[in-house]
């Protein structure tokens, strides 16, 4: 039987370890006040069936996932991507930044200053909430390198092995279409671009079992969503798309989570509209997949039966990404240790123990 002193010591170690783990998290996960942090929502119902509405030759194609995972609650934002650039792209060997990020929109973007070896980056523009706008003009390779940076603990180092080139994906400096189309997810990846099925399930699956069915839109609806900013906080079926006019004719993009009453089935936001999002899908050995529709496209782009494709080097004002994840084994172990220690401590609170010295120990 542990004495109180020993138990309290173990509990203290566990709690300190937990606090250190939290303190070491960098700005992408703990963005400054007013900016959205990188958050994940769990996607359960492991072993769900594919969407029969997407059948091809009587075989359902999309949405079946045999395991539980997590996916970004929001798209990766301009603020988060700027933090990434400032961490690794002082020289920017692999073109993680491009000038379209500062020119595609008049009221929000990312600016670059300085010279090679000392580049710095900041969110620019007058749009309210610009830092929380989804990042745009990112290639599939940019998204994969962002995931590698997360996988490696968000280091502040030059682009290379241990920062952007290894981790969830082995990129080895590849920037061409051929090189990027050949990349696959590595075993043990904890942060990654969602597969087509992972993205699709999070957006459209109705939840609550393995054969619950699918929505047509990622707002838990089979009806076209509206695009009214005036109703963004109250409408349960709204998104940033084009319906006779732009949702925001000035800024075009909207901050992630703007349509707060229209979450997806697992709690994601903006899987429909704002910007298309990359998936891992390798289409015909030439293109990567895009899902979700965009700010300048009608509701059809948001539907479950719309899948777009483009070469992985493409960088458009209509394309961003979100990150998917599985929990890191180390974090799970730490949580388990903390839970055990807390359980023992609570038991001690209920049971009277003799002091260690009274037992000669």
C-alpha atoms as one frame of an Amber mdcrd trajectory, in Angstrom:
protein
   0.000   0.000   0.000   1.419   3.435  -0.978   1.774   6.018   1.760   0.335
   9.488   1.345   3.749  11.048   0.813   4.619   8.669  -2.026   1.259   9.067
  -3.693   1.353  12.825  -3.482   4.844  12.781  -4.991   3.745  10.631  -7.923
   0.703  12.800  -8.450   2.863  15.917  -8.451   5.196  14.401 -11.063   2.280
  13.489 -13.294   0.706  16.927 -13.000   4.015  18.692 -13.652   4.589  16.511
 -16.738   1.130  17.435 -17.953   1.782  21.142 -17.371   5.121  20.967 -19.197
   3.460  19.274 -22.167   0.886  22.070 -22.342   3.503  24.792 -21.902   5.581
  23.387 -24.789   2.688  23.704 -27.234   3.448  26.495 -29.706   1.338  29.296
 -31.071  -0.529  27.273 -33.694  -2.297  25.453 -30.879  -2.433  28.464 -28.550
  -2.907  31.467 -30.781  -3.055  34.964 -29.243  -6.358  36.310 -27.948  -8.708
  36.945 -30.838  -7.171  34.326 -33.108  -8.468  30.808 -33.579  -6.225  28.035
 -32.245  -5.761  24.759 -34.066  -8.464  22.506 -32.620  -9.655  19.010 -33.473
 -12.987  17.233 -33.161 -13.292  13.444 -32.795 -14.793  11.427 -35.625 -16.195
   8.156 -34.296 -18.550   5.498 -35.682 -15.597   3.387 -36.819 -16.471   0.876
 -39.513 -19.243   2.949 -41.085 -20.442   2.028 -44.560 -19.671   4.108 -47.642
 -22.258   6.479 -49.068 -24.571   4.502 -51.364 -25.435   7.756 -53.150 -21.919
   7.745 -54.596 -22.191   4.227 -55.998 -20.360   3.450 -59.224 -21.277   0.172
 -60.916 -23.304  -0.621 -57.774 -20.313  -0.148 -55.468 -20.493   2.644 -52.886
 -17.274   4.636 -53.020 -16.786   7.388 -50.429 -16.920   7.893 -46.691 -16.165
   4.491 -45.165 -13.474   4.694 -42.442 -12.631   1.705 -40.281 -11.000   3.597
 -37.387 -11.594   6.577 -35.128  -9.630   9.750 -35.843  -9.768  13.525 -35.428
 -10.133  16.339 -37.929  -9.603  20.069 -37.740 -12.587  21.921 -36.351 -11.632
  24.752 -38.726  -9.550  25.328 -41.833  -5.941  26.310 -41.212  -5.967  30.105
 -40.930  -3.784  32.929 -42.208  -2.520  33.479 -38.657  -1.529  29.837 -38.240
   0.162  29.658 -41.618   2.069  32.888 -40.917   3.333  31.327 -37.656   4.513
  28.325 -39.676   6.328  30.562 -42.170   8.035  32.521 -39.421   9.232  29.256
 -37.867  10.750  27.640 -40.967  10.795  29.962 -43.983  13.437  32.597 -43.275
  15.006  31.429 -46.530  11.980  29.516 -47.874  13.834  26.879 -49.829  10.693
  25.105 -51.039   8.390  28.020 -51.791   5.990  27.773 -48.868   5.163  31.420
 -49.459   4.096  32.956 -52.749   3.183  36.501 -53.635  -0.446  35.551 -54.359
  -0.910  35.367 -50.594  -0.531  39.149 -50.479  -2.269  40.090 -53.734  -5.213
  37.730 -54.334  -7.423  39.713 -51.958  -7.266  43.435 -51.224  -8.311  43.180
 -47.577  -6.533  40.096 -46.182  -3.444  38.054 -46.833   0.101  37.311 -45.692
   2.951  39.707 -46.397   6.641  38.884 -46.625   9.394  41.299 -45.650  13.179
  41.114 -45.446  15.592  39.216 -47.644  16.555  35.526 -48.060  17.871  34.250
 -44.757  15.905  36.797 -42.755  12.393  36.735 -44.236   9.546  37.453 -41.844
   5.800  37.174 -42.358   2.667  38.815 -41.020  -1.061  38.819 -41.651  -2.008
  41.908 -43.625  -5.177  43.742 -44.586  -8.052  45.686 -43.113 -10.652  42.904
 -42.978 -12.056  42.311 -39.486 -10.673  39.014 -38.247  -8.124  38.732 -41.072
  -5.903  36.387 -39.018  -8.860  34.006 -38.730  -9.547  33.902 -42.468  -8.676
  30.550 -44.044  -5.252  30.425 -45.649  -5.358  30.351 -49.453  -2.967  29.981
 -52.388  -1.339  26.916 -50.800  -0.266  23.895 -52.818  -0.713  20.302 -51.705
   3.009  20.264 -50.991   2.659  23.326 -48.740  -0.092  21.577 -46.787   1.997
  18.397 -46.444   4.966  20.399 -45.160   2.742  22.164 -42.629   1.643  18.722
 -41.384   5.279  17.598 -41.139   6.044  20.690 -39.065   3.210  19.781 -36.688
   4.389  16.171 -36.572   7.894  17.333 -35.627   6.689  19.518 -32.768   6.608
  22.863 -34.619  10.355  23.543 -34.495  11.923  26.882 -35.361  14.457  25.660
 -37.911  15.145  25.917 -41.624  13.116  23.801 -44.037  14.620  20.312 -44.168
  14.650  16.938 -42.451  13.072  17.161 -39.014  11.026  20.210 -39.944   9.222
  20.124 -43.314  10.693  17.258 -45.334  10.164  14.303 -43.012   7.434  13.316
 -40.565   3.937  12.486 -41.748   5.247  12.565 -45.329   8.691  12.047 -46.839
   9.076  14.897 -49.322  12.880  15.019 -49.726  12.778  18.440 -51.330  10.234
  17.435 -53.965   8.238  20.329 -55.398   7.223  19.144 -58.874   3.849  17.633
 -59.706   5.459  14.230 -60.270   7.306  14.330 -56.945   4.270  15.433 -54.949
   1.886  12.965 -56.553   4.243  10.135 -55.536   4.136  11.051 -51.835   2.095
   8.854 -49.473   1.325   9.113 -45.760   3.929   7.477 -43.555   3.034   4.856
 -40.954   2.669   6.426 -37.533   1.670   9.857 -38.843  -0.217  11.869 -36.223
  -0.942  15.050 -38.249  -1.822  14.741 -41.908  -3.949  15.935 -44.800  -7.214
  13.982 -44.555  -7.831  11.216 -47.036 -10.845  11.627 -49.272 -12.808   9.200
 -47.085 -11.742  10.891 -43.822 -12.737  14.321 -45.130 -16.009  13.028 -46.607
 -17.102  11.184 -43.479 -16.445  14.194 -41.231 -18.476  16.402 -43.562 -21.487
  14.269 -44.493 -21.937  11.170 -42.309 -25.023  11.382 -40.080 -23.334   9.716
 -37.045 -24.877   7.351 -34.517 -23.901   3.916 -35.797 -22.250   2.289 -38.768
 -25.138   2.632 -41.231 -26.663   5.995 -40.348 -26.630   7.507 -43.831 -25.238
  10.714 -45.292 -26.250  14.348 -45.697 -25.937  16.105 -49.051 -24.386  19.233
 -47.477 -21.818  19.505 -44.664 -24.275  21.606 -42.659 -26.348  18.540 -41.715
 -28.850  19.308 -44.465 -30.144  18.033 -47.782 -31.279  21.559 -48.735 -29.117
  24.303 -50.273 -27.549  26.432 -47.526 -28.078  30.189 -47.459 -25.178  32.661
 -47.420 -26.528  35.461 -45.248 -24.027  37.026 -42.845 -26.949  38.620 -41.019
 -28.183  35.133 -40.096 -24.754  33.580 -39.534 -25.286  33.181 -35.779 -28.814
  31.807 -36.013 -29.308  29.901 -39.265 -28.580  26.191 -38.952 -27.944  25.867
 -42.687 -25.614  28.626 -43.858 -22.191  28.785 -45.525 -19.922  31.107 -47.483
 -20.861  30.436 -51.107 -22.230  32.358 -54.056 -26.009  32.819 -54.218 -26.923
  35.658 -56.610 -24.164  37.631 -54.865 -21.058  37.019 -52.791 -21.525  36.343
 -49.092 -19.124  39.213 -48.366 -18.703  41.355 -51.504 -15.813  43.251 -49.902
 -13.639  40.558 -48.325 -15.018  37.474 -50.131 -13.617  35.143 -47.472 -15.174
  34.884 -44.024 -13.344  34.073 -40.768 -13.453  30.397 -39.863 -16.468  29.515
 -37.750 -18.464  32.567 -38.878 -21.545  30.393 -39.433 -21.594  29.338 -35.821
 -25.057  27.713 -35.902 -24.189  25.486 -38.890 -21.646  22.909 -37.715 -21.096
  19.644 -39.526 -22.206  16.318 -38.041 -19.057  15.945 -35.916 -18.696  19.637
 -35.080 -16.527  20.971 -37.899 -17.092  24.365 -39.507 -16.738  25.529 -43.107
 -16.358  22.140 -44.730 -18.730  23.759 -47.207 -17.715  27.069 -48.760 -14.983
  29.627 -48.025 -12.153  27.655 -49.715 -11.741  24.229 -51.236  -9.669  21.888
 -49.080  -6.966  19.505 -50.197  -7.306  15.765 -49.598  -4.720  13.016 -50.037
  -6.678  11.562 -52.947  -4.387  10.634 -55.846  -6.491  10.969 -58.983  -5.216
   9.306 -62.148  -1.597   9.686 -61.033  -1.669  13.374 -61.956  -3.938  15.282
 -59.573  -4.850  15.550 -55.905  -8.414  15.859 -54.635 -10.287  18.954 -53.480
 -13.490  19.000 -51.462 -16.010  21.449 -50.075 -16.704  24.228 -52.557 -15.623
  27.835 -52.327 -16.658  31.463 -51.785 -17.200  32.114 -55.520 -19.151  28.941
 -56.299 -22.800  28.020 -55.875 -24.127  25.395 -53.449 -23.377  22.564 -55.873
 -19.709  22.783 -55.006 -20.471  21.962 -51.376 -22.394  18.775 -52.084 -21.308
  15.268 -51.256 -21.237  14.314 -54.922 -18.846  17.095 -55.918 -15.171  16.171
 -55.945 -12.700  18.428 -57.710  -9.133  17.757 -58.760  -6.041  19.734 -59.673
  -2.265  19.202 -59.893  -0.661  19.225 -56.422   1.463  22.303 -57.224  -1.644
  24.442 -57.841  -1.960  27.597 -55.716  -5.319  29.322 -56.077  -7.269  31.976
 -54.164  -9.972  29.331 -53.748  -7.868  26.565 -52.175  -6.798  25.996 -48.559
  -6.712  22.961 -46.262  -7.496  21.507 -42.871  -5.518  18.973 -40.878  -6.583
  15.551 -39.612  -4.997  13.739 -36.698  -4.748  10.675 -34.553  -3.726  11.150
 -30.895  -0.011  10.905 -30.233   0.857   7.744 -28.233   2.935   9.823 -25.816
  -0.008  12.065 -25.024  -2.269   9.086 -24.466   0.282   7.557 -22.075   0.605
  10.818 -20.168  -3.152  11.138 -19.855  -3.386   7.539 -18.633  -0.677   8.106
 -16.017  -2.412  11.257 -14.804  -5.750   9.455 -14.627  -4.244   6.597 -12.601
  -2.485   8.967 -10.210  -5.601  11.047  -9.710  -7.620   7.882  -9.095  -5.149
   6.740  -6.441  -5.177  10.175  -4.834  -8.963  10.185  -4.658  -8.871   6.750
  -3.063  -6.385   8.007  -0.491  -8.749  10.819   0.366 -11.335   8.212   1.306
  -9.068   5.794   3.171  -7.122   6.640   6.348  -3.497   5.538   6.052  -0.814
   5.463   8.715   2.099   7.860   8.072   5.131   6.211   6.534   7.210   6.750
   9.696   4.596   4.928  11.815   5.178   1.786   9.739   8.939   2.041   9.890
   9.174   2.823   6.191
